[in-house]
Structure formats: structure tokens, C-alpha cells
Amino acid sequence: MTARKRYWLMKSEPDDFSIDDLKRVGTEPWTGVRNYQARNFMKAMQVGDGVLFYHSNAEVPGIYGIAEVACTAYPDPSQFDRKSKYFDEKSNPEQPRWELVDVKYVRHLKHGISLNQIREHAEQLGEDFALIRKGTRLSVLPVSAAQWKLLLSLEGRNE
């Protein structure tokens, strides 16, 4: 019996790593997550899970592409690299603190789905949609199948 496909929203600042960058490289490790809850979400991911690629801290924040989880979680090597901005002196290879998954490019959206568009559908998305909940700043968030479907239905609509 196969596990049910899950869906996620993963945020990246486009100046650091954008959907265009993911298209160029194909598959990329999602390094640098340093929040335990976001790490635990990545530990729960399975190969083939859907990912909404969200540009944060952008001129128009929003969802700009689709990716998928390419492997199960493994230790983030940047935590051990003293030259990395993600180095964690409290972590060690025998007991790593931080894990990551690789994400694989699927496609760009025809039209990005802006944060404003997403907020306009807050009631339909429900209270459990963390992206628009006050105080939520996680870079990795779960998305229900219904939320995934609703968000992608906004793809062809312009603001």
C-alpha cells in the first residue's frame, strides 16, 4: 500500500534561489532551514509530494512554480560547514540537528499567484492555512489537498 501524496508550500527569497534557478539546476537540496517545526515538516515529506514554490521577500510575493520532493530527508551538510552561513556549532555528524529534502522542478505557473490573491480566498482556504495566519513565518508549510487544488485554480487569473 502506497502512502497518500501530501502537499507543501516552501518559501525562498528569489534573490537567493528562485523557481528560475530550480528550473536551471533541475533538483536542489533545500538547505538552511533552521526552525524545528519546518525541519519536522521536511522529515515527514515523501518522494513525489507536491511543492508550491513561493517567492518571499519579493516585489510581489506569491507562488510562482510547482516542484516535487525528490528524496526523503537527510542531514543538511551546511550545518557542519564552518564557512556556511547555516553552520551550527551545536550540531555534529553523529547527531545532526537539521535535515533537508531535495526538491525537483516540475513547472512554472502561467501566472504567479500573489499573496494578495491568496488572502482574497482566506475563507475558502480555512483557518489552518498557515501562510496567511498572523504570526506564521515558517519557510516550510503543509498544504491540504483541497487547499492545493484551490490555489492552483487561481493560476490562470490575473489580479
N, C-alpha and C positions, 0 to 999 in steps of 0.2 A: 504494500500500500504506500503510495507516494504522499508526501506532505503537501498540504494546501499551499498554493502560492500566496505570498504576502507582498505587501507594498510598503514603500518607504519614500520619504522626502529627504534628500540630502542637500545641504546648503554649501555653497562655495562662493567666495568672492571672485568675480570674473577676472580681476587683475592678477589673482594668484593662480586660479585654474578654472577655466570656463568650459562650457559644453563644446566650444570650438576646439579647445585643447584636447578634450576627451575624444572627439572625432578624429583628430590628427594622430593620437597615440593608440587608439582602439580600446585598450584596457589599462587601468591605472590603479595602484594601491591608494586607498583613501586614508592617507597618513594625517597625523597631527591632532586627532580627536583626543581632547584631554578633559572630558567630562564623563563621569562614571555611568550615568544613565544612557548617554549617547553610545558609549562603549558597549554597554549591555545590549542595546538595540542591535548593534553590529554583530555581537556574539549570537544573537537569535536569527540572523539572516541565513537564508539558504540559497544555494545556486539557483539562478533563474528568477529570484524575486525581482519585482519591478521597482524601479527607482525614478522618481520625479527629480530632475536636476534643477535646483533652484539657485539663481544668482542673488546673493545677498549683498548689501552694501554697494548696490549698483544704481545707476541713474534711474532705472525703472526696475526695482526688484521684482522677481517673479520666476515662474517655471519656464525654462527655455528648451528643455530636452528630456528625452527618456533614455535611461540606462538600465542595466540589469546587474544583479550580483553575480560575479564570475567565479567566486570561490567562497568557502566558509572562512570564518575568522581565524586569523593567525597573529602572532605578536608583531606589533608595529616596530620595525627596526629603527625608526628615528628616535625612539626613546633611549636607545643605547649609544647613539652617535653624539659625542660631545660637541661636535661642530654644528649640529642641527638646532634650529630654534625650538624643536619639540623634544630636546633631550630632557630626560627625567632622572636626576641623580638618585632617586629613591627606588628606581626600577633596576632589575637585573635579569639576565637571560634565564636563570633558574626559576625565577618568579616574576614574569613580566606583568606590568600593571595595565598596559594598553594594548588593545588589539585592533585590527582593521580588516576590511574586506577589499577585494579588488572589484572595481566596477567596470563594466563593458558598455561602450557606446551602442545605442540602438538607433536613435534618430533625433534630429532637431524637431521642435514643434513648428508647424507652419507659421503660427503667430504665437509669440510668448503670451503667457497668462500672467498678467500683472498682479501684484499684491492687492491693488485696488479692486480688480475684478474678483479676486478670491474673497475679499472682505464683503463684496456685494452679495455673495452667496453663503455668508456665515451661517444663516439659519438652516439652510439645506445641508451644509457640511456638518453641523452639530457641534455641541459643546466640547466633544472630545477631540476636535481637530486642533491640535496644539499650535500650529503655525500662527493662528490668529487669536489665540488665547493670551491675555495680558500676562506679562512676566515670563513667557516661554522664550528662551534664547538658544535652545539646543540646535546643534547642527545636523542631527540625525533624528528623524521623527517617524513614528508609524503612521500609516495611512490605511484606512479600511478599504475594502473592495468597492463599496458604494461611493466613498469619497474620491477614490481613484477615477472611477467612471464619470462622476460629476465633473471633476476638474478637467479631464480630457475632453469632455463635451464642450468646454469653453474655448478649446483650441482655435476653432475657426472664427471666433467672434472678435471683432475689434472693439476697443474701448470707445 
